[in-house]
């Protein structure tokens, strides 16, 4: 496997290859990261790694907490992640390529990145102004029956959307808008389905595309059955992701 060292951006969310990630950068450690990424030539990718937080805070505490009112706020690259930050993160994440990095007048940044490839977290360097990770790139294996599974997942996903939208067909993605390539289907559905972080993380780290699709098929059928018995469940917009308050 190929290993790579990249800046590390922990989030309370899971990034999948092919999905867009908007970020609002205001913490100094991540401002420093973006300033360094801007030094990269325009013809080169501005890459960093995103991992989901297993146990920790996305945003470092900024004020003294109870019961010790004299406690100082946490600072530095590991703030919010404990003494051994690697233990605070899920071990499989995604490389992000920042297509847009805009610095505001107050020094914060507006960033728009896209997930590109899965990686396994090997180690974390805490010696600089922000975390830097040693990462191992993960292969994208098809697995057995990925094509047929993708067709089943798309059918289940349309039914799932319909239930979430209260059968308002005009609010749904049309069949022509949905991809049919198994890998793309697997990541699109994983990102769009209303699932908690552990469930999304399991999908990200599935050993191959077929396994991911099979798990999605079970999840979609189970979630659709739940929604069927909860008709008052509010509709959810599947096409938007919230901007991270980082």
N, C-alpha and C positions, 0 to 999 in steps of 0.2 A: 504494500500500500504506500501511496505517496503522502508524506507529512508536510505540513505547512505551518508557519507561525503567523498569526493574525491578531489584530486587536479584538478584544472580547466584549460583547455587549449583552449582558444578561437582561432578560425581560420576563414579565409575568404573562407571557404568551408564547405560542409555538409558531415559528416561521417555517413554511414549506417551500421547496423549490418551485419557482414560477410565480409565486405570490408577491404582491406589492406590500412594502412595509413603510408607512409614513411615521416619522419620528419628530418630536419636538424636544430639542436638546437644550437643557439649561444647567445641568450639574457640571462643575468645573472639570471633573475627570473625563466626561464625555465631550465637553468642548475641546479639551486638549486632543482627544482622539480625532475629532473632526478637523481641527487645525492641521494635524499631521497628515490626514488623508488628503487634504487640499493641496499638499505639497507634491502629491503624485501627479505625474504628467496626465494631461487630458486624454491622451490616447491609450492610457493604461487603466485597468479596472481599479476602483477604490473599494477594496474589499475589507470586510470585517466579519466576524462570526457572531451569530446570535444563538444563545442557549436559553432554555426556559429555566426559571428559578424553581428549585425544589423546596428550599428552606431558606428564606431570607427576604430582604426588602428590595424592590426595584429602585426606589428612591431612598437615598440615605436619610436617616433622621436629621432634622435641622434645628431641633430645640430640645432643651433638657426634658427628661421624662420623669414620671413618677416611679418610685417614691423619692428618688434623689433629685431634688430641684437644682443641685449644684453641678450635676453631670454635664460634661461638655458634649456637644454634638459630634457624631462620628464624621471623620474626614478621611480622604485618601482613596485609593483605588479599591480597597476591600470593604469600604463602609457598607454596612447592612448585610454582609455575607459571612461574618465570623472570621475566626483565626485561620481556618483552612478553607478558602472559598470554593475550591474544587468540589468539596462535599456538599455545597449548597446548590449545585447545578445538576440538571439532568445531563447525562454523558453524551447524548446524541443531539446535535444542533444543525444549523444550516448556515452556509456562507451567504452573505448579503453583498450585493454590488450597488454602491451608492451612485445612482445616475445623477442625482441633484443634491448639492450641499449648498445652502444659502445662509450666509451669516447675516444676522439682524444687527441693528444699531446697538442693541444692548449686549452684544456678544453671544447671544444664544444662536442656535442654528435650526433651520428647517431642512429636513432630510427626507428624500424619497429614494428608497432602495428596493431591490428585488432579490428574492431568494434564488440561489443558483444551484447549490449542490449540498448534499448531506455530509456531515463530518462527525467524527467521534472525538470527544475531548480527552486528551491524554494528560495534560498538565497545564498549570496556570502560573505565569510569572507575575508576581506582585511588586516588583522592584521599581516600576516606572510610575508615571502619573495616572495611568489607566491599566487595566488588566490586559495581558497578552497571553494567548493560548497556543499550545502546541496541539495540532489537530491532525487527524488521520482521515483522508478522504474515503468515503464509503462508495462501493460500486452500486450500480442500479441494475439488479438482476430482475429478469422478467418473472421467473417462476412458472409453474405449470398452469395452463388454462387462463392466463391473464386476459386474453381477448374476450372470451366468453363471460368472464367475471365482470369485466368493464361494462358490457352491455347490460347485465343484470343490475349493476350498481347504478347506472344511469336511469333505468326504469324505476328503481327504488327511490332514487334521489328526486325524480320528478314527482312521485307520489308524496314524498316527504315534504317537498316544497309546497305542494298543493294543500296539504294539511296545515302547514304553518301559516299559509296565506289565507286560510279560510275559504279555499276553493275559488278565490278571485283570480281567474285565469290570466287576466291582463297584467297581473303583478308578477307572473312567473317568467323564468327564463325560457325562451322557446327552444325547441329541440335543435333548431339550426344553430343556436348559439353555444351549445354544449359540445365539447371536444369528443373524439372517439379514440384517441391514443391512450392505451391503458395507464401509462405512467402519469400523463396529464390529468386523466380522470381521477386517479387515486389521490393526487394532491389537491385538486380543486374541491373534491367532495370533503376531504379531510379538513380543509380550511373553512369551507362554507357551512358545514354541519354545526349545530349548536351543541357543542360537547365541552366538557371541562378539560383543564390542562392535562391531567393524567391520561385521559382517553386520547387526546390529540397527540400526546407524546408517544403513546404506544403505536399509533399509526405512523408517525414519523420514523420510528426506529424499527419498523417491521423489516424482516430480513429480505423480502423481495416484494415486487409489485403485486403478485397474485395473493400473497398473504395479506397485504394491506387491503386489497379490494374485498377479499373474503370477510375480513373483520368489519369493513365498512358496511357490507351487505347485512350482516347481523345487527350492527348498531342502528342502521337506518330502519330496518324492519321493526326493531324494538322501540325506537323513538316514535315511529309513526303509529304504532299500536297504542303507545301512551297518549299521544296527542289526540287520537281518535276518541279516547274516553275523557278528554279534557277539552271540550269544545270552546271553553272560554279563554283558552290560552292565547295571549296576544300574539299578533303576527310579528315576525322578526325579519329585519332587512338583511338578507344574506349577501348583498353585494357590497357592503361597506364594512371596513375594519376601523375601529377607533384609533386615533392617533395616540401613540404612547406618550404619557406625560413625563418623559425622561429629560 
